[in-house]
């Protein structure tokens, strides 16, 4: 008999050890194949969706936005899915408003940065929250004639309106509820400058 390749002096035990090792490797390959064929393997997109869904179902509005964005745009290795995108966008825009305003009393911002410096200097509370839009998010500017009008999206329109009305450099224009379609248009809009 040949000596055992595993260093065992008893050929039967060495042969059994090799066969057992081969069976374990074969079992591992079969198990991995079944896992892949059954669709059980998790892709980075699956993991992202699972994490965001858990947060979104717990009320995190940013996670709802992230799920809409992933399903709508195919980001984060998530397959595009219009029905799921619509579902999450509907949840995200619920109770979200656009608050519009413009410069006043000689304030003449030339770009978004000029606006934000002035707003944050006077009301640092005007910002997004970690789990929801909060007082202000998604800031946009748009040319209107010779001035630059602006807007924020908010979960707290009354509070944002009060901040704007207390800032002598700004003139409040309007508050409007967001719809899924108006949000898509808003989100696609670009910052304009003078």
N, C-alpha and C positions, 0 to 999 in steps of 0.2 A: 504494500500500500504506500501511497504517497503521503508525505507529511502534510499536516493541515496548514493551510495558508494563514490561519489566525494564530499560529504558534502553539496550538494545542497538540500534545503528544498523542492524544487519542483521536484517531482519524474520524471516528463516527461522531464524536462531539464537535469537532472542527467543521465537519460537513454540515451538521445540523445548524451550527451557528451561521454559516454562510447562507444556507437555505432560508433560515429565519430572517436574516438581514435582507435577502432578495425579496421575500414575501412582503416585508414591511415597506420596502421601496415601491414595489408594485402596488400595494394597497394605497400608499400615498399618492401615486400617480393616478390611480383610478378615482380616488376621492377628489383630487384636484380637478380631474376631467369632468366628473359629475357636477361639481360645484360650478365650473365655468359654463357647462352646457345647460344647467338649470337656471342660469342667470343670477346666481347667488353672489357672484363676485361684485364687490362694490367699487365703482369707479370714483375718481375725485368728484365728478358731478353728483353722483348719488350721495356721497358723504356731505357735500356742500348743502344739497337740498335737505337732507335729514337734519343737519344742524340748524339751518335757517327756519325750517318748518317748526321745529321744537320751539324756537324763540318766537316765531310769528304767532303760533297758537297760544303762547303765553302773553300775547298782547304787544310784543315789540314791533312798533310800526316800521322801523328801519329794516327788520327782517322781512316784513311783508313787501316793502319796496324791493329789497334784494331778490326775493323770489320772483316778483313781477319782472324785474330787470333780467334775471337769468333765463326765465322761460320766454320772454319777449325777444331778447337779443341773442340767446344762445351763449351767454357768458358763463364762465366758471365750469366749462365742459358739460353744461346742461343742454340737453336737446331742446330746441324750440318747441313750445307747446302753447298755441294761442288760447286754448280753453283754460289751462292752468294760469297763464299770464293774466287773462281777464279776471279770474277768480281773485288773485292776489292784488291786482290793481284796484278792484272794487273795494276790498278790505282796506287798502292803504289810503285811498282818497276819502273814505268815510270821515266826515267831520273835519275836512281840511278846506281852508279858504285861501284865496289869493287877496292880499291887501295891497292896493296900489296907492302911490304917492308921487309927488314931484317936488323939486326944489322951490324954496320961497325966500323972500327977504334978502335978495342979493346973493344967496348961496348958488354957485354955478359949478356943480361937479362936472368934470370932463369925462369921467369913467367910473366904473364900479368901485374901484379902490377909494376914490374921493368920497363917494357916498358912505362906504362902510367905515372909513376913518371917522367921519362926522357922527354917524349913528352910534358907533361903539364908544366914542369919547363921551357922549351924552347919556347913553343907556346901555351899559355893558351886558344887561340882562337879555338883550335882543340877540338870541342865538338858539341853536338847536339843542335838544336834549339827547341823551344817550339812547333812550328807548322809544322816542317819538319825535315828531317834528318840533314840538315845543313852540316857543314864541315866534321863532323865525328860522326859515331854511329856504333853500333853493332861490337865492337872491338873483334877480334879473334886472337889467337896465335896457331901455329902449328909447331911441331918438324920437322925439315929438317936436317937430319944427326946430327951433334953436335951443331947446332944452332937453335934458335927459331925464325921462320919467323912470320910476323904479317900482319894484314889487317884491314881496316875500310870500312864501306859502307858510301857513301857520295852523296850529291846532287851537290857538288862543287869539282869535281875531279882535276881541274887545281889548285885551291887554296890549296887543301890538298897535291898535288904533290909538290908544291912550298915549303910548310912547311917542308915536309920530306927532300927535297933536300937541304934546309937551315940548317938542323940538321946534324951535322957532325957524330953523333952516328948512323945515319940511312942511308940505301941505298935503293933508290926507285927501284922497280922491274917492276910493270905494273899497268895499269888501264884497266878494262874490264866492259862493261855494264852488268847489272844484268837482268836475265830473271826470270819469275815466278819460274821455276824449280830450277835454280841456287840459287835463294833466299831461297827456302825451304831447300835445302841442306846446305847452309851457316847458316841459322838460327838454324838448328839442330846440327851443329858442336859444339864441346866443346872446352873450353880453354885448351890447352896443356901446360905442363911445362917440363923443363929439369930435 
